[in-house]
Amino acid sequence: MNAVATQLAQIALVLALAPLLTGFVRVVKARLVGRRGPPLFQPYRDLARLLRKEAVLAPNASWLFRAAPYLVFALTWLTAALVPGATAMLALGPTADLIALIAILASARFLLALAGMDVGTAFGGIGSSREVMFAAIAEPAMLMVTFTVALVAGSTALPEIARFVIGGGVGLEVSLALALIALVMVAVAENGCIPVDNPATHLELTMVREAMVLEYSGRHLAMIEAAAMLRLLAHAALIACIFAPWGMALSADPAALIWGLASFVGKMAVAGVALAVFETSIAKMRVFRVAEFLGGALMLALIGTVVRLMSEGLG
C-alpha cells in the first residue's frame, strides 16, 4: 500500500511540477539577459487558457490528428511518472526500465511526427522529417548510454541503478562521465532547447518541433504543450536519478520521504538554472548541424561503453 500511495503521489507530483519547471527556466533566462520576463506561474495560466478555447481542425484532419495530442500527453506523463524522483519505493518501479522508457518516448515522437504530416501542410512535413532525422541519431545515443550505465550498475532498472549509486558502488568512472555528457546533449535536443531548436520562433528555416504543431489549437495544443513540459521534467529527473540520486528515499519512512521530496525539487531547480545558463550562453546552430551535434553525443556514449568494456576486460 505504501508503494501504491507513493506511486500515486509521484503521478500527481510530476504533473504539478512540470509547468513550474518550465516557468522557472523562463524566469531565470529572462533575468540572465536583463529582462523582467513572464511570471513564474505563467505556464499554468497558458495551459488553462488553451483548455478553455475551442479546438479548430482542418477539414481533412483524420482521427489520428485528433487523438495524437492525448496519446502523446499520456505517454509522456507515463514516462515522467515512472522515473524515480523523491523515492525509489514506487509500485511501478519494476517497470521503470531505461530501454522501456526510451521506447515510450520514441512512440510519442512517432505519433507526433505522423500527426504533423496528417493535414498535409508544408510546415508539418518539414518538422516531421527533421524530427525523424534527429531521432535516428538520438535514440541510438540513448541506447548506448543505457548500455554504459547497465555495465556499471548491472541493471537497466532505474530503482536498482539509484540504489547502486547511493550505496557507493560507483567510484570515479570515465565511462559514466561520457554517458552523462551524451545524455545531457540528447536531452537538450529532445526538448527543443537552444542550440538545437528555439520554440519561441516561427521561422521556417529553424523550426523543428513547432512546425509539427502549427495546425493545433485549443485543448489539443494544451495537451502538446503539457507533454513538452513533462518531457523536460522527465529528462531532468532521469539525469538526476542515474547520476545524482543522493537524497532519494529508499524506504517508506515519512522523514525520508520528505527529505526525498525536498532533494528532488532542489535537483529540478539546479537543472533549470543550468539549462537557462546554457541556453543564454550559446547561439542557435543551423538546423543541418544538429545531426553533427547528436552524432557527437552518440560517439561519446559509444566511447563510454567501449571504455567500460575495456576496463572490465583489464580487470
C-alpha positions as CSV (number, residue, x, y, z in Angstrom):
1,M,0.0,0.0,0.0
2,N,2.9,2.4,0.7
3,A,4.3,1.8,-2.8
4,V,0.9,2.4,-4.3
5,A,0.5,5.6,-2.4
6,T,3.9,6.9,-3.3
7,Q,3.3,6.0,-7.0
8,L,0.0,8.0,-7.0
9,A,1.8,10.9,-5.3
10,Q,4.6,10.6,-8.0
11,I,2.0,10.8,-10.8
12,A,0.4,13.9,-9.3
13,L,3.8,15.5,-8.4
14,V,5.3,15.3,-11.9
15,L,2.1,16.8,-13.4
16,A,2.1,19.7,-10.9
17,L,5.9,20.4,-11.2
18,A,6.3,20.2,-15.0
19,P,4.8,23.7,-15.7
20,L,6.6,25.1,-12.7
21,L,10.0,23.9,-14.0
22,T,9.3,25.4,-17.5
23,G,8.3,28.7,-15.9
24,F,11.3,28.7,-13.7
25,V,13.6,28.2,-16.7
26,R,11.9,31.1,-18.5
27,V,12.3,33.3,-15.4
28,V,16.0,32.6,-15.0
29,K,16.7,33.1,-18.7
30,A,14.9,36.5,-18.6
31,R,16.9,37.5,-15.5
32,L,20.2,36.5,-17.2
33,V,19.6,38.7,-20.2
34,G,18.4,41.6,-18.1
35,R,14.6,41.3,-18.7
36,R,11.8,41.0,-16.2
37,G,10.3,38.1,-18.0
38,P,7.0,36.3,-17.5
39,P,5.6,35.3,-14.1
40,L,6.8,32.0,-12.6
41,F,3.3,30.5,-12.9
42,Q,2.6,31.7,-16.4
43,P,2.7,28.2,-17.9
44,Y,-0.2,27.2,-15.7
45,R,-2.2,30.2,-17.0
46,D,-1.3,29.4,-20.6
47,L,-2.5,25.8,-20.3
48,A,-5.7,26.9,-18.6
49,R,-6.3,29.5,-21.3
50,L,-5.8,26.9,-24.1
51,L,-8.1,24.4,-22.4
52,R,-10.9,27.0,-22.4
53,K,-10.5,27.6,-26.2
54,E,-12.2,25.7,-28.9
55,A,-10.1,23.4,-31.0
56,V,-10.1,24.3,-34.7
57,L,-9.5,21.4,-37.0
58,A,-8.6,21.3,-40.7
59,P,-11.3,19.7,-42.9
60,N,-9.1,16.9,-43.9
61,A,-7.8,16.1,-40.4
62,S,-8.1,12.4,-39.6
63,W,-8.8,10.6,-36.3
64,L,-5.0,10.3,-35.8
65,F,-4.7,14.1,-35.8
66,R,-7.4,14.4,-33.1
67,A,-6.1,11.5,-31.0
68,A,-2.3,12.3,-31.2
69,P,-2.2,15.1,-28.6
70,Y,-3.9,12.9,-26.0
71,L,-1.8,9.9,-26.7
72,V,1.5,11.9,-26.7
73,F,0.5,13.5,-23.4
74,A,-0.4,10.2,-21.9
75,L,2.8,8.5,-23.0
76,T,5.0,11.4,-21.8
77,W,3.2,11.6,-18.5
78,L,3.7,7.8,-18.1
79,T,7.4,8.3,-18.7
80,A,7.7,11.1,-16.1
81,A,5.7,9.1,-13.6
82,L,8.0,6.0,-14.0
83,V,11.3,7.8,-13.3
84,P,12.0,7.7,-9.6
85,G,12.2,11.2,-8.2
86,A,11.6,11.7,-4.5
87,T,11.6,8.0,-3.7
88,A,12.5,4.6,-5.3
89,M,9.6,2.9,-3.5
90,L,7.2,3.0,-6.4
91,A,4.5,0.4,-7.3
92,L,5.5,0.7,-10.9
93,G,9.2,0.6,-10.1
94,P,9.9,-2.8,-11.6
95,T,8.6,-1.5,-15.0
96,A,10.9,1.6,-14.8
97,D,13.4,0.2,-17.2
98,L,15.6,2.5,-19.3
99,I,15.0,0.7,-22.5
100,A,11.3,0.7,-21.9
101,L,11.3,4.5,-21.2
102,I,13.2,5.1,-24.4
103,A,10.6,3.1,-26.3
104,I,7.8,5.0,-24.8
105,L,9.3,8.4,-25.6
106,A,10.0,7.1,-29.2
107,S,6.4,6.1,-29.5
108,A,5.3,9.6,-28.5
109,R,7.7,11.1,-31.0
110,F,6.4,8.8,-33.8
111,L,2.8,9.8,-33.1
112,L,3.6,13.5,-33.2
113,A,5.5,13.1,-36.4
114,L,2.6,11.3,-38.0
115,A,0.2,14.0,-36.8
116,G,2.4,16.7,-38.3
117,M,2.1,15.1,-41.7
118,D,-1.6,14.2,-41.4
119,V,-3.0,17.5,-42.6
120,G,-0.5,17.7,-45.5
121,T,0.9,21.2,-44.8
122,A,4.4,22.1,-45.8
123,F,5.4,23.1,-42.3
124,G,4.2,19.9,-40.8
125,G,6.1,17.8,-43.3
126,I,9.3,19.8,-42.8
127,G,9.0,19.5,-39.0
128,S,8.2,15.7,-39.1
129,S,11.1,14.9,-41.5
130,R,13.6,16.8,-39.3
131,E,12.2,15.2,-36.1
132,V,12.6,11.7,-37.6
133,M,16.1,12.5,-38.9
134,F,17.2,13.7,-35.4
135,A,15.5,10.7,-33.7
136,A,17.5,8.3,-35.9
137,I,20.7,9.5,-34.1
138,A,19.3,10.5,-30.7
139,E,17.7,7.1,-29.9
140,P,20.9,5.1,-30.6
141,A,22.8,7.5,-28.4
142,M,20.3,6.9,-25.6
143,L,20.7,3.2,-26.0
144,M,24.4,3.4,-25.8
145,V,24.1,5.5,-22.6
146,T,21.8,2.7,-21.3
147,F,24.4,0.1,-22.1
148,T,27.1,2.0,-20.3
149,V,25.0,2.5,-17.2
150,A,23.9,-1.1,-17.3
151,L,27.5,-2.3,-17.4
152,V,28.4,-0.2,-14.4
153,A,25.3,-0.9,-12.3
154,G,24.4,-4.4,-13.5
155,S,20.8,-3.4,-14.3
156,T,18.7,-1.2,-16.6
157,A,16.0,-0.7,-13.9
158,L,16.1,2.8,-12.6
159,P,15.4,2.0,-8.9
160,E,18.2,-0.6,-8.9
161,I,20.6,1.9,-10.6
162,A,19.7,4.6,-8.0
163,R,20.2,2.1,-5.1
164,F,23.6,1.0,-6.6
165,V,24.9,4.6,-6.8
166,I,23.6,5.6,-3.4
167,G,25.2,2.5,-1.9
168,G,28.6,3.7,-3.0
169,G,29.1,1.1,-5.7
170,V,30.3,3.8,-8.2
171,G,33.7,5.4,-7.9
172,L,35.5,7.7,-10.4
173,E,34.1,6.3,-13.7
174,V,35.2,7.9,-17.0
175,S,32.6,5.9,-18.8
176,L,29.8,7.4,-16.7
177,A,31.1,10.9,-17.2
178,L,31.0,10.4,-21.0
179,A,27.5,8.9,-20.7
180,L,26.4,11.9,-18.6
181,I,27.6,14.4,-21.3
182,A,25.9,12.3,-24.0
183,L,22.6,12.1,-22.1
184,V,22.6,15.9,-21.5
185,M,23.2,16.6,-25.2
186,V,20.4,14.2,-26.2
187,A,18.1,15.8,-23.6
188,V,18.8,19.3,-25.0
189,A,17.9,18.1,-28.5
190,E,14.9,16.1,-27.4
191,N,13.4,19.2,-25.6
192,G,14.0,21.6,-28.5
193,C,16.3,23.8,-26.5
194,I,18.9,26.2,-27.9
195,P,21.2,25.5,-29.8
196,V,19.2,22.7,-31.4
197,D,15.8,24.5,-31.6
198,N,14.1,27.6,-30.4
199,P,10.4,27.2,-29.6
200,A,10.0,30.9,-29.3
201,T,10.5,31.5,-33.0
202,H,8.4,30.5,-36.0
203,L,11.0,30.9,-38.8
204,E,10.7,28.2,-41.4
205,L,14.5,27.6,-41.6
206,T,14.8,26.9,-37.8
207,M,11.6,25.2,-36.7
208,V,11.6,21.6,-35.8
209,R,9.0,20.6,-33.2
210,E,7.0,23.8,-33.5
211,A,6.4,23.1,-37.2
212,M,4.6,19.9,-36.4
213,V,2.1,21.5,-34.1
214,L,1.3,24.7,-36.0
215,E,-2.1,23.3,-37.0
216,Y,-3.2,22.5,-33.4
217,S,-5.2,24.9,-31.2
218,G,-7.3,24.9,-28.1
219,R,-7.3,21.8,-25.9
220,H,-5.2,19.9,-28.4
221,L,-2.4,22.4,-28.2
222,A,-2.7,22.4,-24.4
223,M,-2.1,18.7,-24.4
224,I,1.0,19.0,-26.6
225,E,2.4,21.9,-24.5
226,A,1.8,20.0,-21.3
227,A,3.6,17.0,-22.9
228,A,6.6,19.1,-23.7
229,M,6.7,20.4,-20.1
230,L,6.5,16.8,-18.8
231,R,9.2,15.7,-21.3
232,L,11.6,18.3,-19.9
233,L,10.9,17.2,-16.3
234,A,11.3,13.6,-17.3
235,H,14.7,14.1,-18.8
236,A,15.9,16.2,-15.8
237,A,14.6,13.6,-13.4
238,L,16.2,10.8,-15.4
239,I,19.6,12.5,-15.3
240,A,19.2,13.1,-11.5
241,C,18.1,9.5,-10.9
242,I,21.1,8.0,-12.7
243,F,23.9,10.3,-11.9
244,A,22.8,12.2,-8.7
245,P,20.3,10.0,-6.8
246,W,21.6,11.1,-3.4
247,G,18.7,12.2,-1.1
248,M,16.2,9.9,-2.8
249,A,14.1,8.0,-0.2
250,L,14.8,4.2,-0.2
251,S,12.2,3.4,2.4
252,A,8.7,4.4,3.4
253,D,9.8,6.4,6.4
254,P,8.0,9.8,6.4
255,A,11.1,11.7,7.3
256,A,13.0,10.1,4.4
257,L,10.1,10.8,2.0
258,I,10.0,14.5,3.0
259,W,13.8,14.8,2.6
260,G,13.5,12.9,-0.8
261,L,10.8,15.4,-2.0
262,A,12.9,18.4,-0.9
263,S,16.0,17.0,-2.6
264,F,14.1,16.2,-5.8
265,V,12.7,19.8,-6.0
266,G,16.2,21.1,-5.4
267,K,17.7,19.0,-8.2
268,M,15.0,20.2,-10.6
269,A,15.8,23.8,-9.6
270,V,19.5,23.2,-10.2
271,A,18.7,21.6,-13.6
272,G,16.5,24.6,-14.5
273,V,19.3,27.0,-13.7
274,A,21.9,25.0,-15.6
275,L,19.6,24.8,-18.7
276,A,18.9,28.6,-18.5
277,V,22.6,29.4,-18.3
278,F,23.4,27.1,-21.1
279,E,20.7,28.5,-23.4
280,T,21.7,32.1,-22.8
281,S,25.4,31.5,-23.3
282,I,25.2,29.7,-26.7
283,A,23.9,30.6,-30.1
284,K,21.3,28.8,-32.2
285,M,23.0,26.4,-34.6
286,R,21.9,25.8,-38.2
287,V,19.4,23.0,-38.4
288,F,21.6,20.9,-40.6
289,R,24.3,20.9,-37.9
290,V,22.0,19.3,-35.4
291,A,22.9,15.9,-36.8
292,E,26.6,16.6,-36.1
293,F,25.6,17.7,-32.5
294,L,23.7,14.4,-31.9
295,G,26.4,12.5,-33.7
296,G,28.8,13.8,-31.1
297,A,26.5,12.6,-28.3
298,L,26.4,9.1,-30.0
299,M,30.2,8.9,-30.3
300,L,30.6,10.0,-26.6
301,A,28.2,7.3,-25.5
302,L,29.8,4.7,-27.7
303,I,33.3,5.6,-26.3
304,G,31.9,5.4,-22.8
305,T,30.6,1.8,-23.5
306,V,33.9,0.8,-25.0
307,V,35.9,2.3,-22.1
308,R,33.7,0.4,-19.7
309,L,34.1,-2.9,-21.6
310,M,37.9,-2.4,-21.8
311,S,38.2,-1.7,-18.1
312,E,36.2,-4.8,-17.2
313,G,38.5,-6.8,-19.6
314,L,41.6,-5.5,-18.0
315,G,40.2,-6.1,-14.5
